[in-house]
Amino acid sequence: MKDILDIVILVMFVFMVAMFIINFNRQQIDKFKDKIEPKDKDKNNSLKENIDE
């Protein structure tokens, strides 16, 4: 019985660590996307202005 309990706790711990890593990576990706998007919008606006001229 103790072996089963140990395995269940180990699986839960591994699952929680995996979810933490996945969510942390998603958060970092979103943070860097937010930094990149304004630069892309500025480039697109300047390109549109050059085309209009």
C-alpha positions in Angstrom: 0.0 0.0 0.0 2.8 2.4 0.8 4.4 1.8 -2.6 1.2 2.7 -4.4 0.9 5.9 -2.3 4.6 6.8 -3.1 4.0 6.3 -6.8 0.8 8.5 -6.7 2.6 11.3 -4.9 5.6 11.1 -7.2 3.3 11.3 -10.3 1.4 14.2 -8.8 4.7 16.0 -8.1 6.0 15.4 -11.6 2.7 16.6 -13.1 2.8 19.8 -11.0 6.4 20.6 -12.0 5.6 19.9 -15.7 2.6 22.3 -15.5 4.6 25.0 -13.8 7.3 24.8 -16.5 4.7 24.8 -19.3 2.9 27.8 -17.9 6.1 29.7 -17.1 7.3 29.2 -20.7 3.9 30.4 -22.0 4.2 33.5 -19.9 7.7 34.2 -21.1 6.6 33.8 -24.7 3.7 36.1 -24.3 5.9 38.7 -22.6 8.4 38.7 -25.5 5.6 38.7 -28.1 4.3 41.9 -26.5 7.7 43.4 -26.9 8.0 42.4 -30.5 4.5 43.3 -31.7 4.8 47.1 -31.3 8.0 47.1 -33.3 6.2 45.0 -36.1 3.3 47.5 -36.0 5.7 50.4 -36.4 7.4 48.7 -39.4 4.1 48.0 -41.0 2.9 51.6 -40.5 6.1 53.0 -42.0 5.8 50.6 -44.9 2.2 51.7 -45.6 3.2 55.3 -45.4 6.0 54.8 -47.9 3.6 53.0 -50.3 1.0 55.8 -50.0 3.6 58.4 -50.9 
